[in-house]
Amino acid sequence: MQKIHHLINGQSVPSTSGRTSPVFNPATGAQSAELDLASIEEVDAAVAAAKTAFDEWRQVSLARRTKLMFAFRNLVDANTDEIAKRLTAEHGKVLSDAAGEVARGLENIEFACGIAEQLKGTYNENASTGVDVYTVRQPLGVVAGITPFNFPVMVPLWTIPNAIACGNTYVLKPSEKDPSAPMFLAELFHEAGFPDGVLNVLHGDKVAVDRLLEHPDVKAASFVGSTPIAKYVYETGTSHGKRVQALGGAKNHMVVLPDADLELAADSAVSAAYGSAGERCMAISVVAAVGDIADPLIDAISVRMEKLSIGDGTNPDSEMGPLVTREHCDKVADYVGVGADEGATIVVDGREKQFDGDGFFLGTTLLDNVTTDMKVYQDEIFGPVLSVVRCETYTEARDLISNNQYGNGAAIFTRDGGAARDFQENADAGMVGINVPIPVPVGYHSFGGWGDSLFGDTAMYGPEGVRFFTRPKALTSRWPDPSTSSVNLGFPTNT
Ligand code: NAD
């Protein structure tokens, strides 16, 4: 059985905690590795290594940081297939999706390659006569990243490049469910030439997270995961004086107006609801169908669902893979029954689909006549279950989003410019798509939801990421009048 250890100060460090966690291949159901879970002492060792590395790393020139980041970028790009393979083996998503995840992560490394531009600061000459005022942004010190299972490569890359390019050192605590791909990323990072201790990877559970959140030498924590844990991490981290950005769960709505391009809306609903088995924080989980588009849209979605090929993510024919664990698969399947008991109509029942072997597979489900008082509407199911809520008007559909606890992404499908513009202005979500179902911003914008989808006040990556990982220092300087210098500078009064 493969053992996965921590990476501290550039060395593979086996845990002495005696606690481990199994890692599975979700397509076969077989355990593939045993993961070390850190003790408090191991967390302290990782933080100490990052703290020592910080003293030198923060002095490294912007030119050198950029060179190293470019080298890392090229290694990740060249190893995309290998990263995707390791990702699929533990997460289950299809290889093309895994490679797409690497590509979205690369955007953030590329953004960090231009960090010099972001760290230029600001300058005012002659704020008062002979007095200049300027602001620079400095790194925080040791920062921690705690990441979820569903994007084990992309989400760490949301923060690692910016944090480190800004001069911080980093301790990553990846998800215990699929740790191999982020470990491989860390190997590539070292191969690129970054000094030991700049990036450390620590495996663990609540023990490790709690220690990171209370450790006096950790200055900031970036968290991505479910809402209850995001709230806990935010409250615990900030109560220990840390800067925290904690991104939580979601329930993303796609509003479809009667004038929408039906084929585009149906294609988008299927790929956004069932891609990656619905285990995406930006997955569409509710279609708000307005007026008489509901019936033809449900028909068009159902036809596409029948054709969707579900299987091992390494099979190039598969369009959807298994869910991440057996426990999660069973939980999602139970929601289908809950929906039926609550009065929703099951149009397609994913539980009926049969699969060979012991993998954590589940078919896709479509629920119609879902109402806002149902658990299937209120809970984040995080699986291949799509609910249709029928609305009479556009504003009724838009208000569903405002009244929902989450506010990650929201999309509208329409040809009506006025409705699209109203949606852009008034949809209560941090990321909005117009005829785009999953509006994940590119790396030079920033990612973040509203409501219970984000605790803290900075979104992740892009310019907001740079702001999160730096603190401003304002300087005011006055130098003596050069004409009073004891050195002959050539000014009239010196001569
Ligand atoms: P999770 O909350 O279970 O775990 C996230 C991280 O927190 C992991 O590293 C885990 O080890 C750690 N953790 C788990 N329980 C903990 C506890 N009690 N105390 C301290 N740390 C703990 O999330 P997950 O199941 O890995 O990921 C799926 C969730 O993440 C979904 O809710 C999804 O919407 C969300 N997500 C959100 C975004 C976003 O951008 N908003 C992006 C990706 C995923």
Residues whose N, C-alpha, C, O or C-beta is under 5 A from the ligand:
A	BS01	NAD	I146 T147 P148 F149 N150 K173 P174 S175 E176 G204 D205 K206 V209 V224 G225 S226 T227 I229 L247 G248 G249 A250 C281 S453
